[in-house]
Structure formats: C-alpha cells, structure tokens
Amino acid sequence: MRRKLTAREWMLLGVLAVLALASGYIMLFYTPMTQRRDAAIEETAQYQEQVSAAQLRMEEKRRMEQELETIFENDPDPIGLARYDNIQPVMMELHTILSAANDYSLSFSTVDAEGGDIVRRDIALSFVSGTYEEAKAILQSLKNSAYRCMIDTVNISFGQEGDGVTVNGTIAFFEYQ
C-alpha cells in the first residue's frame, strides 16, 4: 500500500524542486554567462590598453617626424654613419684635413664595439699650426668631416713667438656594424 504524502511533505518537495531549479539555473546558465561577461570585460580592457599604447606610439612617431623635418630643413644633407672597417677613407679624410697643419701625428687605439651596432674608433691626434685661427679652422674641419665624429678632448698650447700653436686631443669616429 501506498501512503499519501502530507501537505508538509509536498511543501518540502516543492522547496526541493525550487532549490534544484535554482541550482541548475545557476550552474548551467548564470555562472558560465558571468564568466564570459567577465572575460569579455577583461578582453575589452586589454584592447583599450593596446589602442592607447598604439595612439601614444603614433603621437611619438608624428613628433619624431616633425623633428626630422625640422632637422632636414636646417641641414638637408646630414652626415650618416659609415659602415664598419672604414679606416682607409677616415685616414684619407684626416690626411686631407690635417695637411693644412705644419706637422701632425695620429695614434689609433683599439676599436670599441661594446655599444651594440655602433663602433667607436678613438684617435689621438697632435698637430702644430702657424696661428690660432688656422688651428681653429682645422678643428672645425674635423668637426664637419664627411664621417660622423666627435672631438673628445682638446688641449691648445701657444709656443714662443714664431713657434705656432700646438693642439693635442682625441677624436672619436663612429661606424655602423
């Protein structure tokens, strides 16, 4: 024989059915949807960061292009870096410039390649010219050389009358490796 369920048992079964439906809804629909929503929000934030970074890069690129335009307006033909192992043309350039001096000597140091793609070649130079203006013109010619260089140190000493001006210094030439 079967016994009939009481009203209390029907109520408990109803509560159990409601709990089962609510749990099923939460487990099968609500939780996956909120996870997808959170993932979409996070992905949107990442894309917004990427867009912001790209906009910053574009602004920086525009600023750099404007600077380059300004540089090329002032100097339409800037000096570039020569390829590595450019010692022969550098020596010819130095000889051409320093031939205006009464006497000169050069001392080449080892090549410094620790700057990555840029190689630095230091050259110690010493020359004697007749006047200060001639020494200044030689130093200006070195600065405006066809090859990228930097006059590192300069020591100018004046001799007795008629002895001229002695210039000692270091010049660094840069090459692209």
C-alpha positions in Angstrom: 0.0 0.0 0.0 0.9 3.4 -0.7 0.6 6.1 1.7 -0.4 9.6 0.6 2.0 12.5 1.1 1.1 15.0 3.6 1.0 18.7 3.0 4.2 19.2 4.8 6.0 16.7 2.6 4.5 18.3 -0.5 5.9 21.6 0.7 9.3 20.1 1.3 9.2 18.5 -2.2 8.3 21.9 -3.7 11.1 23.7 -1.9 13.5 20.9 -3.0 12.3 21.4 -6.6 12.7 25.1 -6.4 16.2 24.7 -5.0 17.1 22.1 -7.7 15.8 24.5 -10.4 17.7 27.5 -8.9 20.9 25.4 -8.6 20.6 24.1 -12.1 20.0 27.6 -13.4 23.0 29.0 -11.5 25.3 26.1 -12.5 24.2 25.8 -16.2 23.4 29.3 -17.2 24.3 32.1 -14.7 27.9 31.1 -13.8 29.0 30.5 -17.4 27.4 33.7 -18.6 29.1 35.8 -15.8 32.4 34.1 -16.6 32.0 35.0 -20.3 31.0 38.5 -19.4 34.0 39.0 -17.1 36.3 37.6 -19.8 34.8 40.0 -22.4 35.2 42.9 -20.0 38.9 41.9 -19.4 39.5 41.4 -23.1 37.9 44.8 -23.8 40.2 46.4 -21.2 43.3 44.8 -22.8 42.2 46.0 -26.2 41.7 49.5 -24.9 45.2 49.4 -23.4 46.6 48.3 -26.8 44.7 51.1 -28.5 46.0 53.6 -26.0 49.6 52.3 -26.5 49.2 52.5 -30.3 47.9 56.0 -30.1 50.9 57.0 -27.9 53.3 55.4 -30.4 51.6 57.3 -33.3 51.9 60.6 -31.4 55.5 59.9 -30.7 56.1 58.9 -34.3 54.4 62.2 -35.5 56.6 64.2 -33.1 59.7 62.4 -34.3 58.7 63.0 -38.0 58.2 66.7 -37.2 61.7 66.8 -35.6 63.2 65.1 -38.6 61.5 67.6 -40.9 62.9 70.4 -38.8 66.4 68.9 -38.9 66.3 68.3 -42.7 65.0 71.9 -43.2 68.1 73.2 -41.3 70.5 70.7 -42.8 69.2 69.0 -45.9 72.1 66.5 -46.1 73.0 65.3 -42.6 76.0 63.1 -42.0 75.2 59.4 -41.7 77.3 56.6 -40.1 79.8 54.8 -42.3 79.9 51.0 -42.4 82.3 49.3 -40.1 86.0 49.0 -41.1 86.0 52.4 -42.7 89.6 53.1 -41.6 91.1 53.8 -45.0 88.6 56.6 -46.0 88.9 58.0 -42.5 92.7 58.2 -42.8 92.4 59.9 -46.2 89.9 62.4 -44.7 92.2 63.0 -41.7 95.3 63.5 -44.0 93.3 65.9 -46.2 92.2 68.0 -43.2 95.5 67.9 -41.3 97.6 68.7 -44.4 96.9 72.3 -43.6 98.9 71.9 -40.4 102.7 72.4 -40.2 103.1 68.9 -38.7 100.8 66.3 -37.3 100.8 62.8 -35.8 98.0 60.3 -35.2 97.7 57.4 -32.8 94.9 54.9 -33.3 93.5 53.0 -30.3 91.6 49.7 -30.4 88.0 49.7 -31.7 85.3 49.8 -29.0 82.4 47.7 -30.2 80.5 47.5 -26.8 77.8 49.9 -28.0 75.9 47.2 -29.9 75.6 48.1 -33.5 77.7 51.3 -33.2 81.5 51.0 -33.2 83.7 53.8 -31.7 87.2 54.3 -33.0 89.3 56.7 -30.9 92.2 58.5 -32.5 94.7 60.6 -30.5 96.0 63.5 -32.6 98.6 66.2 -32.3 99.3 68.9 -34.8 101.1 72.2 -35.0 99.7 75.2 -36.9 101.0 78.6 -37.6 98.2 80.6 -35.9 95.3 80.1 -33.6 92.9 80.8 -36.5 94.5 78.0 -38.6 94.2 75.6 -35.6 90.6 76.6 -35.1 89.9 76.1 -38.9 91.4 72.6 -38.7 89.3 71.7 -35.7 86.2 73.0 -37.4 87.1 70.9 -40.5 87.4 67.8 -38.3 84.0 68.6 -36.7 82.4 69.0 -40.1 84.1 65.9 -41.5 82.3 63.7 -44.0 82.3 60.9 -41.4 80.4 61.0 -38.1 82.9 62.0 -35.4 83.1 63.7 -32.0 86.1 65.8 -30.8 86.5 64.4 -27.4 89.3 66.3 -25.7 91.3 69.3 -26.9 94.4 70.9 -25.4 95.7 74.0 -27.2 99.1 75.5 -26.2 100.8 78.5 -27.6 104.5 78.3 -28.3 107.1 81.1 -28.2 106.8 83.7 -30.9 107.0 82.0 -34.3 106.6 78.5 -32.9 102.9 78.4 -33.7 100.1 76.7 -31.9 100.2 73.0 -30.7 96.9 71.1 -30.5 96.6 67.8 -28.7 93.4 65.9 -28.5 91.2 62.9 -29.0 88.7 62.4 -31.7 86.2 59.6 -31.9 84.8 58.3 -35.2 81.6 56.2 -35.2 80.8 53.4 -37.6 77.8 51.2 -38.0 78.5 47.5 -37.6 
